[in-house]
Amino acid sequence: MINTPFRVCISPKFKEEKKYVFDVLFHHFYKIDNYQLEISDKYKEYEIHFNETRILVKDIFFKQIEGDTYLDEKYLPRDLSYVQSTEDRYKIPVLYGESTINKSNRHVEFSCDIIGTIFFFLSRWEEYISSDLDKHGRFKGENSFAVKNNIFRVPVVDIYADFLWRLFSDFTPTLKKDKTSVSLHPSHDIDFFVKWPNKLNYYKTQLGNLIKRSDKDLFLKDKKAYSVSNDDISKDPFFTYKLFMDDAESRNRQATFYFMVGGNTNYDNNYDINDENIAALLSEIKLRGHRIGLHPGYNASTTSNQLKKEIEIFKNVCGVDQVMIRQHFLKINLIETINIWEDAGVQYDSSFYYNNHPGFRAGCSVAFPLFNVTKHKKTNILEDSVSFMDTDLLGESPRIIKEVKEVYEATKYVGTNFKFLWHNSSFYGREWKPFHSVYSWMINDFDDDYLGNHNFLSGK
């Protein structure tokens, strides 16, 4: 923890939004709790005072807003430029303002509104004003400004935070940030506990193999797998939990498993959380030092009572007080979901990810508190997003794998952790066989030797 006095000066217009950004910067990036905040109409721009240094950052985004809301398309960024710097691997994006930096003695003026830009990324307010949703009611990643402008695979908020910190340290070389260790954080959504929960399910699968897929080889393979797992559930093709725990432990990592406890749609209720085999597994996960989270039902992100009910069941079954969640199908609609999360007392979430777009939905690689733009206030919900999900591989796999490597390299550059999602069911079946090596590649710190004969990175 750094005990050096910083003084931040802002105008009162949208003060909660501005205070939120500085709280994220100082508390979650710089680990500084004791900065001073001054709010006054006399401050026309953002001012940051440190020792005898004054950094002035243009207030462009909030200053332009007419009325009391920025939830309007006319306030979206229109163009993208960059601050040119030969010392940075990643350029500083400019969404609001200009790229000019003027330095004189211990005074710096920056014409890029990085405060308004950080708020744009973290708050995700562009998602609140979009009516173009997918079939699950989710904001489409391809409509994101970051995706459109190909800056999605870089944690731009981290880049801004690092840039601002270097402005501080340029004038005070003794100023040091706490170093963080870079690691991988694997997590696993349990949509299906086992492949065949009962005989009826198995027979349906086999009828599909013979009639729908006309695949005799798959029929015989499933017959053998079912016969073995019928005597020993740990032999079921989806029972990969111990593999995940072994892999994490061998690399001194902690895995997180998200279990479902109910739901009211055809996408839910694929297993009973009270099943004795699941109870034994939950005990083993906790005993081995890994984490358990809730995977709420399909409609829970838009139905407050449903989410509250599932949280209560989860707490009783798992014996926990605080609940981490990741929404089923990553199904969130922020204009509804954040209010529902707050009402249900959610404290930790990991649902921020755009399908088929590895990267940073909120432009941020560290855990940060969410902001409720409809109420103009910071929430108590900590968002800790993943940067990759395994099901994306079933599409354009060469592109996805290249992009995942880019994301991993970006997290290494900013000194944070790469967090990914791999389902327990994503090893069995012909569609997954080519990607076994991809999992090994990732869990072994992206060592290309683990890709074997699959030349994914060259696109062949």
C-alpha positions in Angstrom: 0.0 0.0 0.0 1.3 3.4 -1.0 1.2 6.2 1.6 1.8 9.3 -0.6 -0.6 12.2 -0.7 -2.5 12.7 -4.0 -5.0 15.4 -4.5 -7.6 15.1 -7.2 -9.8 18.1 -8.3 -13.0 17.8 -10.3 -16.0 19.8 -11.2 -19.4 18.8 -9.7 -21.0 17.9 -13.0 -21.5 14.1 -12.9 -19.3 14.0 -9.8 -20.3 10.5 -8.9 -19.2 9.2 -12.3 -15.9 11.1 -12.0 -15.3 10.0 -8.4 -16.0 6.4 -9.5 -13.2 6.5 -12.1 -10.6 7.9 -9.7 -11.7 5.3 -7.1 -11.0 2.5 -9.6 -7.7 4.0 -10.5 -6.4 4.7 -7.0 -7.9 1.7 -5.2 -7.9 -1.1 -7.7 -4.9 -0.2 -9.9 -2.6 1.8 -7.7 -3.6 0.3 -4.3 -3.8 3.8 -2.8 -6.6 4.5 -0.3 -5.7 8.0 1.0 -6.0 10.3 -2.0 -7.9 13.6 -1.4 -10.8 14.6 -3.6 -11.9 18.2 -4.1 -15.1 19.1 -5.9 -15.6 22.7 -7.0 -17.0 24.7 -10.0 -13.6 26.4 -10.2 -12.1 23.3 -11.7 -12.7 23.3 -15.4 -10.6 20.3 -16.1 -9.3 17.3 -14.1 -6.4 18.2 -11.9 -4.1 15.7 -10.1 -1.6 17.1 -7.7 1.2 15.0 -6.3 4.0 16.5 -4.3 4.8 19.6 -6.4 3.6 18.1 -9.7 0.3 19.1 -11.4 -1.2 17.0 -14.1 -4.2 18.5 -16.0 -6.4 16.2 -18.0 -9.1 17.7 -20.3 -12.7 17.1 -19.2 -14.4 16.7 -22.6 -16.9 13.8 -22.4 -18.9 15.0 -19.3 -18.6 18.7 -20.2 -20.3 18.2 -23.5 -23.5 16.6 -22.0 -26.7 18.6 -22.1 -29.0 17.7 -19.3 -28.6 15.0 -16.7 -28.0 11.9 -18.9 -25.3 10.7 -21.3 -27.4 7.8 -22.5 -27.7 9.0 -26.0 -26.0 8.0 -29.2 -24.8 11.5 -29.9 -22.3 11.1 -27.0 -20.7 7.9 -28.4 -17.1 8.4 -29.6 -17.0 9.0 -33.3 -13.3 8.7 -34.2 -10.2 6.9 -32.9 -6.7 8.2 -32.9 -3.6 7.4 -30.8 -1.0 9.1 -28.7 2.2 8.4 -30.5 5.0 7.0 -28.2 8.0 5.0 -29.2 8.4 3.5 -25.7 5.0 1.8 -25.5 4.2 -1.6 -27.0 0.5 -0.5 -27.1 -0.5 3.0 -28.3 -2.7 5.1 -26.1 -6.2 5.3 -27.7 -7.9 8.7 -28.0 -11.7 8.5 -28.0 -12.5 12.0 -26.6 -10.1 14.9 -27.2 -6.7 15.1 -28.8 -3.4 13.3 -28.5 -1.4 16.4 -27.4 0.8 16.2 -24.3 2.6 19.3 -23.0 5.2 19.1 -20.3 7.0 21.9 -18.6 8.9 21.7 -15.3 6.5 19.8 -13.0 3.4 20.6 -15.0 1.7 18.3 -17.5 -1.3 19.0 -19.7 -3.0 16.1 -21.6 -5.6 16.9 -24.2 -7.1 13.4 -24.2 -10.0 12.9 -21.8 -8.8 9.6 -20.4 -11.2 9.9 -17.4 -14.3 10.1 -19.5 -12.9 7.4 -21.7 -12.3 5.0 -18.8 -15.8 5.6 -17.7 -17.1 4.8 -21.2 -15.3 1.4 -21.0 -16.0 0.4 -17.4 -19.7 1.5 -17.2 -20.5 -0.1 -20.6 -23.1 2.7 -21.1 -23.0 2.1 -24.8 -24.8 -1.2 -24.1 -27.7 0.6 -22.4 -28.7 2.5 -25.5 -28.6 -0.4 -28.0 -31.8 -2.1 -29.1 -29.9 -4.5 -31.4 -29.8 -7.6 -29.3 -29.2 -11.3 -30.1 -31.7 -14.1 -29.7 -30.8 -14.4 -26.0 -31.4 -10.7 -25.4 -27.7 -9.9 -25.2 -25.8 -6.9 -26.5 -24.0 -7.9 -29.7 -20.2 -7.7 -29.3 -19.8 -6.7 -32.9 -21.6 -3.5 -32.1 -19.1 -2.5 -29.4 -16.9 0.5 -30.3 -13.8 -1.5 -29.1 -14.6 -4.4 -31.4 -15.4 -2.2 -34.4 -12.1 -0.4 -33.9 -10.0 -3.5 -33.2 -8.9 -2.4 -29.7 -10.8 -5.1 -28.0 -7.9 -7.5 -27.3 -6.0 -4.9 -25.3 -7.1 -3.9 -21.8 -7.2 -0.2 -22.6 -8.2 0.9 -19.1 -5.0 -0.8 -17.8 -3.1 1.0 -20.5 -4.6 4.4 -19.4 -3.9 3.6 -15.8 -0.3 2.7 -16.5 0.2 5.8 -18.7 -1.1 8.1 -15.9 1.1 6.4 -13.3 4.2 6.9 -15.5 3.4 10.6 -15.6 3.5 10.6 -11.8 6.7 8.6 -11.6 8.5 10.7 -14.3 8.7 13.5 -11.7 9.1 11.2 -8.7 11.4 8.2 -9.6 11.1 6.8 -6.1 7.4 6.3 -6.6 6.8 2.6 -7.0 3.7 0.4 -7.5 3.3 -2.9 -5.8 4.4 -5.6 -8.2 1.8 -8.3 -9.1 2.5 -11.8 -10.2 1.1 -12.8 -13.6 -0.8 -16.1 -13.6 -3.6 -18.0 -15.3 -7.0 -18.3 -13.6 -9.1 -21.2 -15.0 -12.8 -21.4 -14.4 -15.4 -23.9 -15.4 -19.2 -23.6 -15.9 -21.1 -26.8 -15.1 -24.0 -26.8 -17.5 -24.2 -30.6 -17.4 -22.8 -32.6 -14.5 -22.4 -35.8 -16.5 -23.2 -36.7 -20.1 -25.8 -39.3 -19.3 -27.7 -38.6 -16.1 -30.1 -41.5 -16.7 -30.9 -44.3 -19.1 -33.6 -42.4 -20.9 -31.0 -39.7 -21.8 -28.6 -42.3 -23.0 -31.2 -44.0 -25.2 -32.1 -40.6 -26.8 -28.5 -40.0 -27.5 -28.1 -43.3 -29.2 -31.2 -42.9 -31.3 -29.8 -39.6 -32.5 -26.5 -41.3 -33.4 -28.3 -43.9 -35.5 -31.2 -42.0 -37.0 -30.2 -38.3 -37.1 -26.4 -38.5 -37.4 -26.2 -42.0 -39.1 -22.9 -42.5 -37.2 -22.3 -46.1 -36.2 -18.8 -45.3 -34.9 -20.2 -42.7 -32.5 -22.9 -45.1 -31.5 -20.3 -47.7 -30.5 -18.1 -45.1 -28.8 -21.0 -43.9 -26.7 -22.0 -47.4 -25.9 -18.6 -48.2 -24.5 -18.4 -44.9 -22.6 -21.8 -45.4 -21.0 -21.0 -48.9 -20.0 -17.9 -47.8 -18.2 -19.4 -44.7 -16.5 -22.5 -46.6 -15.5 -20.4 -48.5 -13.0 -18.1 -45.6 -12.0 -19.4 -42.0 -12.4 -15.9 -40.7 -12.5 -15.5 -42.4 -15.9 -18.3 -40.3 -17.4 -16.9 -38.2 -20.3 -18.1 -35.0 -18.6 -16.6 -35.9 -15.2 -13.4 -33.8 -15.8 -13.4 -32.0 -12.5 -10.4 -33.9 -11.0 -8.4 -33.2 -14.2 -9.1 -29.5 -13.8 -8.1 -29.5 -10.2 -5.0 -31.5 -10.8 -3.9 -29.2 -13.6 -4.5 -26.1 -11.5 -2.7 -27.5 -8.4 0.3 -28.7 -10.4 0.8 -25.0 -11.4 -0.1 -23.5 -8.0 -3.4 -22.1 -9.2 -6.9 -22.0 -7.9 -9.8 -23.1 -10.2 -13.4 -21.9 -9.9 -16.4 -24.1 -10.6 -19.8 -22.5 -11.3 -22.7 -24.9 -10.5 -26.4 -24.5 -11.4 -29.1 -25.0 -8.8 -32.3 -24.6 -10.7 -34.0 -22.5 -13.4 -37.3 -22.5 -15.3 -36.4 -23.0 -18.9 -35.3 -25.8 -21.2 -31.8 -24.4 -20.9 -31.8 -25.2 -17.1 -32.2 -28.1 -14.7 -29.8 -30.6 -16.3 -28.9 -31.9 -12.8 -29.9 -31.8 -9.2 -27.5 -29.9 -6.9 -28.6 -32.1 -4.0 -27.4 -35.3 -5.8 -25.1 -37.2 -3.5 -22.4 -37.4 -6.2 -22.5 -33.6 -6.6 -22.4 -33.2 -2.8 -19.2 -35.3 -2.7 -17.7 -33.3 -5.5 -18.4 -30.0 -3.8 -16.8 -31.2 -0.7 -13.7 -32.3 -2.6 -13.4 -29.0 -4.4 -13.5 -27.1 -1.2 -11.1 -29.5 0.6 -8.6 -29.1 -2.2 -8.7 -25.3 -1.9 -10.6 -24.4 -5.0 -13.6 -22.1 -5.3 -17.3 -22.7 -6.0 -19.6 -20.2 -7.6 -23.2 -20.0 -8.7 -24.2 -20.4 -12.4 -27.7 -18.8 -12.3 -30.5 -20.0 -14.5 -31.2 -18.7 -18.0 -33.8 -16.1 -16.8 -32.2 -15.2 -13.5 -30.4 -12.2 -15.0 -33.7 -10.5 -15.8 -35.9 -12.0 -13.0 -35.0 -10.7 -9.5 -37.0 -13.3 -7.5 -35.6 -16.1 -9.5 -32.0 -15.0 -8.8 -32.7 -14.5 -5.1 -34.2 -18.0 -4.8 -31.2 -19.6 -6.5 -28.7 -17.7 -4.3 -30.5 -18.8 -1.2 -30.4 -22.5 -2.4 -26.8 -22.2 -3.3 -25.8 -20.7 0.1 -27.7 -23.5 1.9 -26.2 -26.3 -0.2 -22.6 -25.0 -0.4 -22.4 -23.4 3.1 -21.1 -20.1 1.9 -22.0 -16.5 2.9 -20.7 -14.7 -0.2 -21.7 -15.8 -3.7 -19.7 -15.5 -6.9 -21.9 -15.8 -10.0 -21.5 -16.2 -13.7 -24.7 -16.0 -15.7 -25.8 -18.9 -17.8 -25.1 -18.2 -21.5 -23.3 -15.1 -20.2 -26.8 -13.7 -20.5 -26.9 -10.1 -19.2 -28.8 -7.0 -20.3 -27.2 -4.3 -18.2 -30.1 -1.9 -18.0 -32.0 -4.7 -16.1 -29.3 -7.0 -14.8 -27.3 -4.6 -12.6 -30.4 -3.6 -10.7 -31.3 -7.2 -10.3 -27.9 -8.1 -9.0 -28.0 -5.2 -6.6 -31.4 -6.2 -5.4 -30.3 -9.8 -4.9 -27.1 -8.8 -3.0 -24.7 -10.1 -5.6 -21.1 -9.2 -4.6 -18.9 -10.9 -7.3 -19.7 -11.5 -10.9 -17.7 -12.9 -13.9 -20.2 -12.6 -16.8 -18.6 -9.8 -18.9 -17.6 -11.5 -22.1 -18.8 -11.2 -25.7 -19.3 -14.5 -27.5 -16.8 -15.1 -30.3 -14.7 -12.1 -29.3 -11.8 -13.0 -27.0 -10.8 -9.9 -25.1 -11.9 -7.3 -22.6 -15.6 -6.4 -22.7 -15.0 -3.5 -20.2 -11.5 -2.8 -21.4 -10.1 -3.9 -18.1 -8.1 -6.9 -16.9 -8.4 -6.4 -13.2 -11.4 -6.8 -10.9 -13.4 -3.6 -10.6 -16.7 -2.4 -9.1 -19.6 -1.9 -11.5 -21.3 1.4 -11.9 -25.1 1.7 -12.2 -25.6 4.4 -14.8 -29.4 4.6 -14.3 -28.9 5.4 -10.6 -25.6 7.4 -11.1 -23.8 5.4 -8.4 -21.0 2.9 -7.8 -22.3 -0.5 -6.8 -20.8 -3.1 -4.4 -20.6 -5.6 -7.2 -17.0 -6.6 -8.1 -16.7 -7.6 -11.8 -13.9 -10.1 -12.5 -14.3 -10.9 -16.2 -12.9 -13.8 -18.3 -11.0 -13.0 -21.5 -11.8 -16.3 -23.4 -14.5 -18.9 -23.5 -13.9 -22.4 -25.0 -17.1 -22.6 -27.2 -15.6 -19.8 -29.4 -13.3 -22.5 -30.8 -16.2 -24.2 -32.6 -16.4 -21.3 -35.0 -13.3 -19.7 -36.7 -10.8 -21.6 -34.6 -7.6 -20.3 -36.2 -8.7 -16.7 -35.8 -9.9 -17.3 -32.2 -6.6 -19.0 -31.2 -4.5 -16.2 -32.6 -6.7 -13.6 -30.8 -6.5 -15.5 -27.6 -2.7 -15.4 -27.8 -2.8 -11.7 -28.4 -5.0 -11.3 -25.3 -2.7 -13.4 -23.2 0.3 -11.3 -24.3 -1.6 -8.1 -23.5 -2.3 -9.3 -19.9 1.4 -10.2 -19.5 2.4 -6.7 -20.7 0.2 -5.0 -18.1 1.2 -7.5 -15.4 -2.2 -9.0 -14.6 -3.8 -12.4 -14.8 -5.3 -14.2 -17.8 -8.8 -15.6 -16.9 -10.5 -18.2 -19.1 -13.6 -20.4 -19.1 -13.4 -24.1 -20.1 -16.6 -26.2 -19.6 -16.3 -29.6 -18.1 -18.1 -31.0 -21.2 -15.7 -29.6 -23.7 -13.5 -32.6 -24.2 -15.9 -35.3 -25.4 -17.0 -35.6 -29.0 -15.5 -35.2 -32.5 -16.1 -31.4 -32.5 -13.8 -31.1 -29.4 -11.1 -33.5 -30.2 -8.9 -31.0 -32.2 -9.0 -28.6 -29.3 -7.6 -30.9 -26.5 -4.2 -29.5 -27.3 -5.5 -26.0 -27.1 -6.5 -26.5 -23.5 -3.0 -28.0 -22.7 -1.5 -25.0 -24.5 -3.4 -22.5 -22.4 -3.0 -24.2 -19.0 0.8 -24.5 -19.7 1.2 -20.7 -20.1 0.7 -20.8 -23.8 3.7 -22.9 -24.6 3.4 -23.6 -28.3 4.9 -27.0 -28.0 1.6 -28.2 -26.5 -0.3 -27.5 -29.8 1.3 -30.7 -31.2 0.7 -31.2 -34.9 -2.1 -28.6 -35.0 -0.6 -25.6 -36.7 -3.4 -23.3 -35.5 -1.2 -20.2 -35.1 -0.3 -20.2 -38.8 -3.9 -20.7 -39.8 -3.2 -24.0 -41.6 
